[in-house]
Structure formats: structure tokens, C-alpha cells
Amino acid sequence: MALIFPKPTRRVGITIIDNNGLCSPLQLNILQDCTSLDFYLGKYNSLAEILNSLGVKVYICKGIIEKDITSFLDEAEEFWLSKLKTDQNESEEITKNLERIKRERKFSTVRIRGRYLPEGKIIELYPEEMKEEYSGTKVDELLVSTLAHETMHAYFDRPGHDHYPYAYFVEEPLAEFGMLLFLYAACMPMLSWAKQDVAGGYSCYRYGATLFDHKGDLALRVYLENYKCGISEYDTLDVYGRTIVLPYPSVGKKLQVYIPGGKIINCPVSADTFVAAIDEAAIQKGTAALLDPKVNKLWCYYPLMSDNTATYNSAFPKYQKALKQCAKSKLYVNTYSSNTQKERLLNEILGKLGLNWTVSIV
């Protein structure tokens, strides 16, 4: 017997493009109906409202493709190994993170049911892959659950949060959690199956089912609604049995610049306050190397530290030329970037200036 999906009181309508006729008219209607069901997340009232407000289109795509996160896992392992050398106080937690990365390597290449492409504001669904699962008996359910999962990624990428890094080990379980919350709120008959589908996985996605077990926790719901946030792209979930601890942005950290000869410059961790190091750079390199000749100001004070063109064009019009130079050379740091991104980009900036300095956030 075919599963019966609930009908919305009012269909909102989303953009679904199926140029190859991979979904039946009934399946397309199911997707339209389900995304219109009441589901409150942040300021949005349904999945359809999220997609339409953010300008996201859904494409039904041919083929079966794979996702390979091997290079990301390599970077994450390198990051935590480096932290292990410099932060012995956190060695136990860092070792756990390295173990999580090791486990995830077993599933570093997998077939995907769908994906969200933030650059184009596109969700892709792959029904031909879905037909390969569950002997082809759960395609309708997989279409709905996958679209809900990918809509969570689109929500996380909403304005004001799109500058934060994608943290694989945190975002994927959260997306599964959000999907299950949607099915729960919409009283979907497929909820029990969907939870088993999530819990039965072997990658970090499965923790979405554990999060759902704690769906009544207000703090967890607030975390979901506020995500993405300024955590490291390599942060992980802390899992203790059926208890999960989510990472929060670090506070109280210092940005330190190490100069050959033993000198250390301490700055607040905000990238916009990297002024002390820039002053020292001007002394050592000669102010002319850092000047915008048109305004005779240190061009890197503001534009070097942010890619927020709207803010800087309105508040600091005299830096518009310098801002364009920074954007062209990619020599800027967003204030709200993760600490990892700040370290990497600030080190690159100093390298571009020909300075053998090292930046770290401790």
C-alpha cells in the first residue's frame, strides 16, 4: 500500500525543475504538498517559505554520483594534530576528535541522495540513486526526507549566517535532526522509518537521530535555529552514549603574531582589530608598501580585515579603492570567519607582504 502523505491547508508552491521526467506527477505533487506543511524554524513557517525566501530552486537530476570528503578529513586531521602539539590541556578532547576522523574515513566516499549548492542556490535530488535503496520501495519517502535535509542546509546558509564555515561533523547531523523535526511537526507517517534510516547509518549523519531523541530540549532547538555560527570547520560533536554536546564559538581567545627575534604582538581575536600588527608591518616594510596613495592612509586598516563591501562602502567611502584591491587579491578576512580561517588568511597576508611572521589564535 502506498504511503499517504498529509495535505497542507494551503499550497505555497516551490520551483521544481524535472527536465528528464525522473519523477512522476504524483511524486512532484508530494514534494509540493509536503514543503507547504506548517513547520516553524526561525522566522519561517514552512520548508517552502525557506526555499522561496532564499531563492532556492530544486532540480531533479539524472545519474548516481558520489561525495568524497577525503581531502577534508586530511585537513581536519592535520588541524587537530597541530593543536595536539600546542595545547596539551585539551589533549583528551583532541584525541577524541582524531578518533572520530579516523572512523569517518571508512565512509569518506558515498553515494548521495541529494545536495545543496550554495553558490547557485540549488538543491539537487537524485531519484535514480534512491531507486537503488530499499529495493526501490522507498523512493517517495527518500525524496521527501532528502529535500527536507537539503532545505536545512539552505536555511543554515541564510543571510547573516552564510559567511560562517561549513562544519561537516556538526552540520550534517543537524540537517538530519531538522529533517526529523519537520516530519514530526507535520505528523508524517514516515517518521519512524526516517529515524531508523538516519540511526542505521555509520557516518556522523547518524547522530541526527540522537539529537531527535532530545527534541524537547529548548537549548538544542535554539542551537538549530541559530546555526550556522562561528565554530571551526573542523569542530565535531561530542558523543557520550546517547548524550551529545554541541560546539559553541570560542570566547576570550587572543590573536598572537610572532615576529622573528622573539617579539610577540597580542591583539583581540576579532580580525578588525589586527591594527597593532599592521602598524608593526608598516614600520618594518616601510609605510609606502601599505599605503593607498589616493588617500595617503594605511589601506589595510579596514578593507584588509573584511569582505563586507556594503558596510565598508557606506561607512568608509575613502577605502573603496583599497577594498577592490583586497577583493581582487583575496587579501581580506571576514570578522565573523572561523578562527581557523582567520589564522590561515592572516598568515597569507603576512606572506604577501614578505614578512616571515606567524599568526595563531590561542
Buried (B, 14 or more C-beta within 10 A) or exposed (E): EEBEBEEBEEBBEBEBEBEEEBBEEEBBBBBBBBBBBEBEBEEBBBBBBBBBBBEBBBBBBEEBEEEEBEEBBEBBBEBBEEBBEEEEEEEEBBEBBBEBBEEBEEBBEBEBBBBBBBEEBBBBBBBBBBBEBEEEEBBBBBBBBBBBBBBBBBBBBBEEBEBBBBBBBBBBBBBBBBBBBBBBBBEBEBBEBBBEBBBEBEBBBBBBBBBBBBBEEEEBBEBBBEBBBBBBBBBBBBBEEEEBEBBEBBEEEEBBBBBEEEEEBEBEBEBBEBBBBBBBBBEEEEEEEBBBEEBEBBBBBBBBBBBBBEEBEEEBEEBBBBBEBBEEEEBBBBBBBBBBBBBBBBBBBBEEBEBEBBBBBE
